[in-house]
């Protein structure tokens, strides 16, 4: 494989000292999600630019999901529709944008890495594996990857954008597609694993979810290496390595 290139874009969200969650959200909302990075790459001769992002890194249950999306050169319609980082959108907005992205995109693909693999390789590496699988599943080979905050083991030229889902429409599109896919998956799994409130919190570490873990113990789809799951009741499983 070749060596990917990387360009890091830093923002006010990477200060010398940590900022509060509220301040972080204010800065995120101030960032402008546009096609500027895609246009700059097209001027350099790249044509099939795939935005890549993942969702579910912080969840205690279920897979981490990634999406890769290749948008057409003209993406003004998506910008006008309000496309931005999926975390800044409501569920109905994400559902609507997901349909628009799928109808507009030149190509898209999703991939997931299960909880057992997350426990085995760690969540960072599992996120990279999910992103790589999504890129490889694209029906059209990209010639450049725009990735949110990391690089992949792929020969394709790559640009790493810090907070890319708030800056690039292609990465934002991937974040929306991945988020809608994962939310639907977890809602379906709520019927298989009742009592945890999965449909409401999508597997994240809410108070409701933590209480259910203490009362019911983890399911086979919980991430046993994550501290809140590991600590909920040692009676339910042996010590799990977080490596």
RODORO-570370 format. One record per residue (C-alpha): residue number from 1; x, y, z. Coordinates in steps of 0.02 Angstrom, whole numbers, always signed. Example, Ala and Ser with C-alpha at 12.3 -4.5 7.8 and 13.67 -1.06 7.14 Angstrom:
BEGIN
<pt><nr>1</nr><c1>+615</c1><c2>-225</c2><c3>+390</c3></pt>
<pt><nr>2</nr><c1>+684</c1><c2>-53</c2><c3>+357</c3></pt>
END
This chain:
BEGIN
<pt><nr>1</nr><c1>+0</c1><c2>+0</c2><c3>+0</c3></pt>
<pt><nr>2</nr><c1>+53</c1><c2>+180</c2><c3>-27</c3></pt>
<pt><nr>3</nr><c1>+76</c1><c2>+306</c2><c3>+110</c3></pt>
<pt><nr>4</nr><c1>-78</c1><c2>+417</c2><c3>+132</c3></pt>
<pt><nr>5</nr><c1>-57</c1><c2>+604</c2><c3>+141</c3></pt>
<pt><nr>6</nr><c1>-134</c1><c2>+700</c2><c3>+285</c3></pt>
<pt><nr>7</nr><c1>-186</c1><c2>+878</c2><c3>+314</c3></pt>
<pt><nr>8</nr><c1>-240</c1><c2>+923</c2><c3>+491</c3></pt>
<pt><nr>9</nr><c1>-363</c1><c2>+1065</c2><c3>+514</c3></pt>
<pt><nr>10</nr><c1>-365</c1><c2>+1130</c2><c3>+692</c3></pt>
<pt><nr>11</nr><c1>-498</c1><c2>+1241</c2><c3>+770</c3></pt>
<pt><nr>12</nr><c1>-541</c1><c2>+1330</c2><c3>+930</c3></pt>
<pt><nr>13</nr><c1>-595</c1><c2>+1160</c2><c3>+994</c3></pt>
<pt><nr>14</nr><c1>-412</c1><c2>+1112</c2><c3>+1017</c3></pt>
<pt><nr>15</nr><c1>-357</c1><c2>+1243</c2><c3>+1145</c3></pt>
<pt><nr>16</nr><c1>-208</c1><c2>+1234</c2><c3>+1260</c3></pt>
<pt><nr>17</nr><c1>-324</c1><c2>+1207</c2><c3>+1407</c3></pt>
<pt><nr>18</nr><c1>-483</c1><c2>+1101</c2><c3>+1410</c3></pt>
<pt><nr>19</nr><c1>-649</c1><c2>+1190</c2><c3>+1382</c3></pt>
<pt><nr>20</nr><c1>-818</c1><c2>+1149</c2><c3>+1455</c3></pt>
<pt><nr>21</nr><c1>-946</c1><c2>+1044</c2><c3>+1363</c3></pt>
<pt><nr>22</nr><c1>-1059</c1><c2>+1196</c2><c3>+1344</c3></pt>
<pt><nr>23</nr><c1>-917</c1><c2>+1300</c2><c3>+1272</c3></pt>
<pt><nr>24</nr><c1>-872</c1><c2>+1158</c2><c3>+1156</c3></pt>
<pt><nr>25</nr><c1>-1050</c1><c2>+1151</c2><c3>+1089</c3></pt>
<pt><nr>26</nr><c1>-1049</c1><c2>+1340</c2><c3>+1060</c3></pt>
<pt><nr>27</nr><c1>-890</c1><c2>+1327</c2><c3>+958</c3></pt>
<pt><nr>28</nr><c1>-956</c1><c2>+1178</c2><c3>+860</c3></pt>
<pt><nr>29</nr><c1>-1114</c1><c2>+1273</c2><c3>+815</c3></pt>
<pt><nr>30</nr><c1>-1008</c1><c2>+1420</c2><c3>+757</c3></pt>
<pt><nr>31</nr><c1>-915</c1><c2>+1315</c2><c3>+629</c3></pt>
<pt><nr>32</nr><c1>-976</c1><c2>+1324</c2><c3>+450</c3></pt>
<pt><nr>33</nr><c1>-1009</c1><c2>+1159</c2><c3>+361</c3></pt>
<pt><nr>34</nr><c1>-975</c1><c2>+1182</c2><c3>+176</c3></pt>
<pt><nr>35</nr><c1>-902</c1><c2>+1107</c2><c3>+18</c3></pt>
<pt><nr>36</nr><c1>-744</c1><c2>+1212</c2><c3>+29</c3></pt>
<pt><nr>37</nr><c1>-628</c1><c2>+1065</c2><c3>+62</c3></pt>
<pt><nr>38</nr><c1>-707</c1><c2>+961</c2><c3>-76</c3></pt>
<pt><nr>39</nr><c1>-690</c1><c2>+1104</c2><c3>-201</c3></pt>
<pt><nr>40</nr><c1>-507</c1><c2>+1130</c2><c3>-156</c3></pt>
<pt><nr>41</nr><c1>-475</c1><c2>+945</c2><c3>-188</c3></pt>
<pt><nr>42</nr><c1>-565</c1><c2>+952</c2><c3>-355</c3></pt>
<pt><nr>43</nr><c1>-455</c1><c2>+1097</c2><c3>-408</c3></pt>
<pt><nr>44</nr><c1>-307</c1><c2>+983</c2><c3>-372</c3></pt>
<pt><nr>45</nr><c1>-379</c1><c2>+852</c2><c3>-491</c3></pt>
<pt><nr>46</nr><c1>-472</c1><c2>+735</c2><c3>-374</c3></pt>
<pt><nr>47</nr><c1>-644</c1><c2>+680</c2><c3>-434</c3></pt>
<pt><nr>48</nr><c1>-717</c1><c2>+544</c2><c3>-321</c3></pt>
<pt><nr>49</nr><c1>-701</c1><c2>+617</c2><c3>-147</c3></pt>
<pt><nr>50</nr><c1>-772</c1><c2>+511</c2><c3>-7</c3></pt>
<pt><nr>51</nr><c1>-821</c1><c2>+585</c2><c3>+159</c3></pt>
<pt><nr>52</nr><c1>-796</c1><c2>+459</c2><c3>+300</c3></pt>
<pt><nr>53</nr><c1>-859</c1><c2>+462</c2><c3>+479</c3></pt>
<pt><nr>54</nr><c1>-912</c1><c2>+347</c2><c3>+621</c3></pt>
<pt><nr>55</nr><c1>-1043</c1><c2>+349</c2><c3>+759</c3></pt>
<pt><nr>56</nr><c1>-1063</c1><c2>+254</c2><c3>+920</c3></pt>
<pt><nr>57</nr><c1>-887</c1><c2>+267</c2><c3>+990</c3></pt>
<pt><nr>58</nr><c1>-949</c1><c2>+315</c2><c3>+1162</c3></pt>
<pt><nr>59</nr><c1>-1092</c1><c2>+191</c2><c3>+1175</c3></pt>
<pt><nr>60</nr><c1>-1090</c1><c2>+46</c2><c3>+1298</c3></pt>
<pt><nr>61</nr><c1>-1194</c1><c2>-68</c2><c3>+1186</c3></pt>
<pt><nr>62</nr><c1>-1190</c1><c2>-122</c2><c3>+1006</c3></pt>
<pt><nr>63</nr><c1>-1074</c1><c2>-93</c2><c3>+860</c3></pt>
<pt><nr>64</nr><c1>-978</c1><c2>+58</c2><c3>+805</c3></pt>
<pt><nr>65</nr><c1>-1045</c1><c2>+106</c2><c3>+633</c3></pt>
<pt><nr>66</nr><c1>-957</c1><c2>+200</c2><c3>+493</c3></pt>
<pt><nr>67</nr><c1>-1015</c1><c2>+270</c2><c3>+327</c3></pt>
<pt><nr>68</nr><c1>-925</c1><c2>+329</c2><c3>+171</c3></pt>
<pt><nr>69</nr><c1>-1015</c1><c2>+447</c2><c3>+52</c3></pt>
<pt><nr>70</nr><c1>-961</c1><c2>+513</c2><c3>-118</c3></pt>
<pt><nr>71</nr><c1>-1062</c1><c2>+668</c2><c3>-159</c3></pt>
<pt><nr>72</nr><c1>-1079</c1><c2>+749</c2><c3>-331</c3></pt>
<pt><nr>73</nr><c1>-985</c1><c2>+909</c2><c3>-371</c3></pt>
<pt><nr>74</nr><c1>-1143</c1><c2>+1012</c2><c3>-349</c3></pt>
<pt><nr>75</nr><c1>-1198</c1><c2>+996</c2><c3>-168</c3></pt>
<pt><nr>76</nr><c1>-1284</c1><c2>+1164</c2><c3>-142</c3></pt>
<pt><nr>77</nr><c1>-1450</c1><c2>+1074</c2><c3>-115</c3></pt>
<pt><nr>78</nr><c1>-1383</c1><c2>+979</c2><c3>+33</c3></pt>
<pt><nr>79</nr><c1>-1311</c1><c2>+1138</c2><c3>+107</c3></pt>
<pt><nr>80</nr><c1>-1478</c1><c2>+1227</c2><c3>+87</c3></pt>
<pt><nr>81</nr><c1>-1566</c1><c2>+1078</c2><c3>+167</c3></pt>
<pt><nr>82</nr><c1>-1464</c1><c2>+1108</c2><c3>+324</c3></pt>
<pt><nr>83</nr><c1>-1338</c1><c2>+966</c2><c3>+314</c3></pt>
<pt><nr>84</nr><c1>-1212</c1><c2>+974</c2><c3>+457</c3></pt>
<pt><nr>85</nr><c1>-1139</c1><c2>+866</c2><c3>+594</c3></pt>
<pt><nr>86</nr><c1>-1270</c1><c2>+736</c2><c3>+642</c3></pt>
<pt><nr>87</nr><c1>-1248</c1><c2>+777</c2><c3>+827</c3></pt>
<pt><nr>88</nr><c1>-1318</c1><c2>+951</c2><c3>+794</c3></pt>
<pt><nr>89</nr><c1>-1476</c1><c2>+885</c2><c3>+710</c3></pt>
<pt><nr>90</nr><c1>-1639</c1><c2>+817</c2><c3>+779</c3></pt>
<pt><nr>91</nr><c1>-1693</c1><c2>+640</c2><c3>+738</c3></pt>
<pt><nr>92</nr><c1>-1824</c1><c2>+698</c2><c3>+610</c3></pt>
<pt><nr>93</nr><c1>-1695</c1><c2>+811</c2><c3>+528</c3></pt>
<pt><nr>94</nr><c1>-1572</c1><c2>+667</c2><c3>+515</c3></pt>
<pt><nr>95</nr><c1>-1703</c1><c2>+551</c2><c3>+441</c3></pt>
<pt><nr>96</nr><c1>-1750</c1><c2>+681</c2><c3>+310</c3></pt>
<pt><nr>97</nr><c1>-1569</c1><c2>+719</c2><c3>+266</c3></pt>
<pt><nr>98</nr><c1>-1527</c1><c2>+533</c2><c3>+258</c3></pt>
<pt><nr>99</nr><c1>-1657</c1><c2>+510</c2><c3>+122</c3></pt>
<pt><nr>100</nr><c1>-1591</c1><c2>+663</c2><c3>+29</c3></pt>
<pt><nr>101</nr><c1>-1410</c1><c2>+606</c2><c3>+43</c3></pt>
<pt><nr>102</nr><c1>-1450</c1><c2>+432</c2><c3>-21</c3></pt>
<pt><nr>103</nr><c1>-1547</c1><c2>+507</c2><c3>-168</c3></pt>
<pt><nr>104</nr><c1>-1409</c1><c2>+633</c2><c3>-207</c3></pt>
<pt><nr>105</nr><c1>-1248</c1><c2>+536</c2><c3>-176</c3></pt>
<pt><nr>106</nr><c1>-1144</c1><c2>+461</c2><c3>-316</c3></pt>
<pt><nr>107</nr><c1>-1108</c1><c2>+315</c2><c3>-198</c3></pt>
<pt><nr>108</nr><c1>-1121</c1><c2>+272</c2><c3>-14</c3></pt>
<pt><nr>109</nr><c1>-1088</c1><c2>+124</c2><c3>+100</c3></pt>
<pt><nr>110</nr><c1>-1100</c1><c2>+79</c2><c3>+283</c3></pt>
<pt><nr>111</nr><c1>-1004</c1><c2>-44</c2><c3>+392</c3></pt>
<pt><nr>112</nr><c1>-1010</c1><c2>-98</c2><c3>+573</c3></pt>
<pt><nr>113</nr><c1>-888</c1><c2>-176</c2><c3>+696</c3></pt>
<pt><nr>114</nr><c1>-966</c1><c2>-277</c2><c3>+835</c3></pt>
<pt><nr>115</nr><c1>-943</c1><c2>-263</c2><c3>+1023</c3></pt>
<pt><nr>116</nr><c1>-834</c1><c2>-418</c2><c3>+1036</c3></pt>
<pt><nr>117</nr><c1>-709</c1><c2>-345</c2><c3>+913</c3></pt>
<pt><nr>118</nr><c1>-715</c1><c2>-177</c2><c3>+1003</c3></pt>
<pt><nr>119</nr><c1>-669</c1><c2>-268</c2><c3>+1164</c3></pt>
<pt><nr>120</nr><c1>-528</c1><c2>-359</c2><c3>+1076</c3></pt>
<pt><nr>121</nr><c1>-444</c1><c2>-216</c2><c3>+980</c3></pt>
<pt><nr>122</nr><c1>-507</c1><c2>-59</c2><c3>+1075</c3></pt>
<pt><nr>123</nr><c1>-633</c1><c2>+69</c2><c3>+1015</c3></pt>
<pt><nr>124</nr><c1>-511</c1><c2>+180</c2><c3>+921</c3></pt>
<pt><nr>125</nr><c1>-448</c1><c2>+37</c2><c3>+813</c3></pt>
<pt><nr>126</nr><c1>-624</c1><c2>-31</c2><c3>+792</c3></pt>
<pt><nr>127</nr><c1>-680</c1><c2>+140</c2><c3>+728</c3></pt>
<pt><nr>128</nr><c1>-538</c1><c2>+139</c2><c3>+602</c3></pt>
<pt><nr>129</nr><c1>-586</c1><c2>-38</c2><c3>+548</c3></pt>
<pt><nr>130</nr><c1>-768</c1><c2>+15</c2><c3>+523</c3></pt>
<pt><nr>131</nr><c1>-716</c1><c2>+166</c2><c3>+420</c3></pt>
<pt><nr>132</nr><c1>-598</c1><c2>+61</c2><c3>+314</c3></pt>
<pt><nr>133</nr><c1>-735</c1><c2>-69</c2><c3>+284</c3></pt>
<pt><nr>134</nr><c1>-857</c1><c2>+67</c2><c3>+231</c3></pt>
<pt><nr>135</nr><c1>-731</c1><c2>+139</c2><c3>+107</c3></pt>
<pt><nr>136</nr><c1>-696</c1><c2>-34</c2><c3>+36</c3></pt>
<pt><nr>137</nr><c1>-883</c1><c2>-67</c2><c3>+18</c3></pt>
<pt><nr>138</nr><c1>-909</c1><c2>+85</c2><c3>-95</c3></pt>
<pt><nr>139</nr><c1>-967</c1><c2>+30</c2><c3>-268</c3></pt>
<pt><nr>140</nr><c1>-855</c1><c2>+166</c2><c3>-342</c3></pt>
<pt><nr>141</nr><c1>-672</c1><c2>+177</c2><c3>-292</c3></pt>
<pt><nr>142</nr><c1>-633</c1><c2>+348</c2><c3>-218</c3></pt>
<pt><nr>143</nr><c1>-475</c1><c2>+443</c2><c3>-264</c3></pt>
<pt><nr>144</nr><c1>-472</c1><c2>+545</c2><c3>-103</c3></pt>
<pt><nr>145</nr><c1>-539</c1><c2>+521</c2><c3>+73</c3></pt>
<pt><nr>146</nr><c1>-598</c1><c2>+661</c2><c3>+186</c3></pt>
<pt><nr>147</nr><c1>-598</c1><c2>+585</c2><c3>+360</c3></pt>
<pt><nr>148</nr><c1>-653</c1><c2>+651</c2><c3>+528</c3></pt>
<pt><nr>149</nr><c1>-498</c1><c2>+661</c2><c3>+638</c3></pt>
<pt><nr>150</nr><c1>-402</c1><c2>+505</c2><c3>+587</c3></pt>
<pt><nr>151</nr><c1>-313</c1><c2>+416</c2><c3>+445</c3></pt>
<pt><nr>152</nr><c1>-344</c1><c2>+241</c2><c3>+377</c3></pt>
<pt><nr>153</nr><c1>-234</c1><c2>+98</c2><c3>+318</c3></pt>
<pt><nr>154</nr><c1>-283</c1><c2>+130</c2><c3>+138</c3></pt>
<pt><nr>155</nr><c1>-178</c1><c2>+176</c2><c3>-14</c3></pt>
<pt><nr>156</nr><c1>-298</c1><c2>+315</c2><c3>-64</c3></pt>
<pt><nr>157</nr><c1>-244</c1><c2>+495</c2><c3>-35</c3></pt>
<pt><nr>158</nr><c1>-320</c1><c2>+559</c2><c3>+127</c3></pt>
<pt><nr>159</nr><c1>-356</c1><c2>+720</c2><c3>+218</c3></pt>
<pt><nr>160</nr><c1>-384</c1><c2>+715</c2><c3>+406</c3></pt>
<pt><nr>161</nr><c1>-499</c1><c2>+855</c2><c3>+463</c3></pt>
<pt><nr>162</nr><c1>-511</c1><c2>+891</c2><c3>+649</c3></pt>
<pt><nr>163</nr><c1>-698</c1><c2>+912</c2><c3>+684</c3></pt>
<pt><nr>164</nr><c1>-725</c1><c2>+872</c2><c3>+501</c3></pt>
<pt><nr>165</nr><c1>-908</c1><c2>+827</c2><c3>+526</c3></pt>
<pt><nr>166</nr><c1>-938</c1><c2>+1010</c2><c3>+570</c3></pt>
<pt><nr>167</nr><c1>-834</c1><c2>+1077</c2><c3>+425</c3></pt>
<pt><nr>168</nr><c1>-857</c1><c2>+964</c2><c3>+273</c3></pt>
<pt><nr>169</nr><c1>-1023</c1><c2>+923</c2><c3>+191</c3></pt>
<pt><nr>170</nr><c1>-956</c1><c2>+754</c2><c3>+133</c3></pt>
<pt><nr>171</nr><c1>-904</c1><c2>+704</c2><c3>+309</c3></pt>
<pt><nr>172</nr><c1>-1067</c1><c2>+773</c2><c3>+379</c3></pt>
<pt><nr>173</nr><c1>-1162</c1><c2>+666</c2><c3>+253</c3></pt>
<pt><nr>174</nr><c1>-1067</c1><c2>+513</c2><c3>+312</c3></pt>
<pt><nr>175</nr><c1>-1105</c1><c2>+556</c2><c3>+494</c3></pt>
<pt><nr>176</nr><c1>-1292</c1><c2>+570</c2><c3>+457</c3></pt>
<pt><nr>177</nr><c1>-1300</c1><c2>+407</c2><c3>+358</c3></pt>
<pt><nr>178</nr><c1>-1203</c1><c2>+314</c2><c3>+493</c3></pt>
<pt><nr>179</nr><c1>-1307</c1><c2>+389</c2><c3>+634</c3></pt>
<pt><nr>180</nr><c1>-1475</c1><c2>+348</c2><c3>+554</c3></pt>
<pt><nr>181</nr><c1>-1416</c1><c2>+171</c2><c3>+514</c3></pt>
<pt><nr>182</nr><c1>-1354</c1><c2>+139</c2><c3>+691</c3></pt>
<pt><nr>183</nr><c1>-1506</c1><c2>+216</c2><c3>+776</c3></pt>
<pt><nr>184</nr><c1>-1622</c1><c2>+102</c2><c3>+676</c3></pt>
<pt><nr>185</nr><c1>-1515</c1><c2>-48</c2><c3>+717</c3></pt>
<pt><nr>186</nr><c1>-1518</c1><c2>-13</c2><c3>+904</c3></pt>
<pt><nr>187</nr><c1>-1705</c1><c2>+18</c2><c3>+903</c3></pt>
<pt><nr>188</nr><c1>-1728</c1><c2>-153</c2><c3>+823</c3></pt>
<pt><nr>189</nr><c1>-1614</c1><c2>-232</c2><c3>+954</c3></pt>
<pt><nr>190</nr><c1>-1720</c1><c2>-156</c2><c3>+1093</c3></pt>
<pt><nr>191</nr><c1>-1852</c1><c2>-288</c2><c3>+1057</c3></pt>
<pt><nr>192</nr><c1>-1721</c1><c2>-426</c2><c3>+1071</c3></pt>
<pt><nr>193</nr><c1>-1646</c1><c2>-357</c2><c3>+1231</c3></pt>
<pt><nr>194</nr><c1>-1789</c1><c2>-275</c2><c3>+1328</c3></pt>
<pt><nr>195</nr><c1>-1768</c1><c2>-188</c2><c3>+1494</c3></pt>
<pt><nr>196</nr><c1>-1618</c1><c2>-79</c2><c3>+1452</c3></pt>
<pt><nr>197</nr><c1>-1710</c1><c2>+64</c2><c3>+1365</c3></pt>
<pt><nr>198</nr><c1>-1603</c1><c2>+46</c2><c3>+1209</c3></pt>
<pt><nr>199</nr><c1>-1731</c1><c2>+128</c2><c3>+1095</c3></pt>
<pt><nr>200</nr><c1>-1721</c1><c2>+286</c2><c3>+1200</c3></pt>
<pt><nr>201</nr><c1>-1534</c1><c2>+305</c2><c3>+1229</c3></pt>
<pt><nr>202</nr><c1>-1462</c1><c2>+202</c2><c3>+1084</c3></pt>
<pt><nr>203</nr><c1>-1341</c1><c2>+113</c2><c3>+1199</c3></pt>
<pt><nr>204</nr><c1>-1257</c1><c2>+265</c2><c3>+1276</c3></pt>
<pt><nr>205</nr><c1>-1214</c1><c2>+279</c2><c3>+1460</c3></pt>
<pt><nr>206</nr><c1>-1371</c1><c2>+363</c2><c3>+1526</c3></pt>
<pt><nr>207</nr><c1>-1427</c1><c2>+343</c2><c3>+1705</c3></pt>
<pt><nr>208</nr><c1>-1568</c1><c2>+229</c2><c3>+1646</c3></pt>
<pt><nr>209</nr><c1>-1445</c1><c2>+117</c2><c3>+1553</c3></pt>
<pt><nr>210</nr><c1>-1325</c1><c2>+107</c2><c3>+1700</c3></pt>
<pt><nr>211</nr><c1>-1465</c1><c2>+59</c2><c3>+1819</c3></pt>
<pt><nr>212</nr><c1>-1522</c1><c2>-78</c2><c3>+1700</c3></pt>
<pt><nr>213</nr><c1>-1345</c1><c2>-145</c2><c3>+1687</c3></pt>
<pt><nr>214</nr><c1>-1335</c1><c2>-160</c2><c3>+1877</c3></pt>
<pt><nr>215</nr><c1>-1504</c1><c2>-246</c2><c3>+1884</c3></pt>
<pt><nr>216</nr><c1>-1493</c1><c2>-358</c2><c3>+1731</c3></pt>
<pt><nr>217</nr><c1>-1308</c1><c2>-373</c2><c3>+1692</c3></pt>
<pt><nr>218</nr><c1>-1234</c1><c2>-354</c2><c3>+1519</c3></pt>
<pt><nr>219</nr><c1>-1299</c1><c2>-436</c2><c3>+1360</c3></pt>
<pt><nr>220</nr><c1>-1184</c1><c2>-520</c2><c3>+1233</c3></pt>
<pt><nr>221</nr><c1>-1192</c1><c2>-356</c2><c3>+1135</c3></pt>
<pt><nr>222</nr><c1>-1126</c1><c2>-246</c2><c3>+1276</c3></pt>
<pt><nr>223</nr><c1>-945</c1><c2>-187</c2><c3>+1269</c3></pt>
<pt><nr>224</nr><c1>-872</c1><c2>-280</c2><c3>+1416</c3></pt>
<pt><nr>225</nr><c1>-708</c1><c2>-183</c2><c3>+1411</c3></pt>
<pt><nr>226</nr><c1>-797</c1><c2>-17</c2><c3>+1443</c3></pt>
<pt><nr>227</nr><c1>-782</c1><c2>+34</c2><c3>+1626</c3></pt>
<pt><nr>228</nr><c1>-969</c1><c2>+60</c2><c3>+1664</c3></pt>
<pt><nr>229</nr><c1>-1009</c1><c2>-113</c2><c3>+1595</c3></pt>
<pt><nr>230</nr><c1>-860</c1><c2>-197</c2><c3>+1677</c3></pt>
<pt><nr>231</nr><c1>-902</c1><c2>-118</c2><c3>+1845</c3></pt>
<pt><nr>232</nr><c1>-1090</c1><c2>-149</c2><c3>+1844</c3></pt>
<pt><nr>233</nr><c1>-1077</c1><c2>-324</c2><c3>+1918</c3></pt>
<pt><nr>234</nr><c1>-922</c1><c2>-436</c2><c3>+1924</c3></pt>
<pt><nr>235</nr><c1>-1039</c1><c2>-584</c2><c3>+1948</c3></pt>
<pt><nr>236</nr><c1>-1098</c1><c2>-579</c2><c3>+1768</c3></pt>
<pt><nr>237</nr><c1>-930</c1><c2>-600</c2><c3>+1680</c3></pt>
<pt><nr>238</nr><c1>-745</c1><c2>-625</c2><c3>+1718</c3></pt>
<pt><nr>239</nr><c1>-618</c1><c2>-486</c2><c3>+1708</c3></pt>
<pt><nr>240</nr><c1>-601</c1><c2>-424</c2><c3>+1529</c3></pt>
<pt><nr>241</nr><c1>-442</c1><c2>-352</c2><c3>+1459</c3></pt>
<pt><nr>242</nr><c1>-461</c1><c2>-177</c2><c3>+1387</c3></pt>
<pt><nr>243</nr><c1>-312</c1><c2>-201</c2><c3>+1272</c3></pt>
END
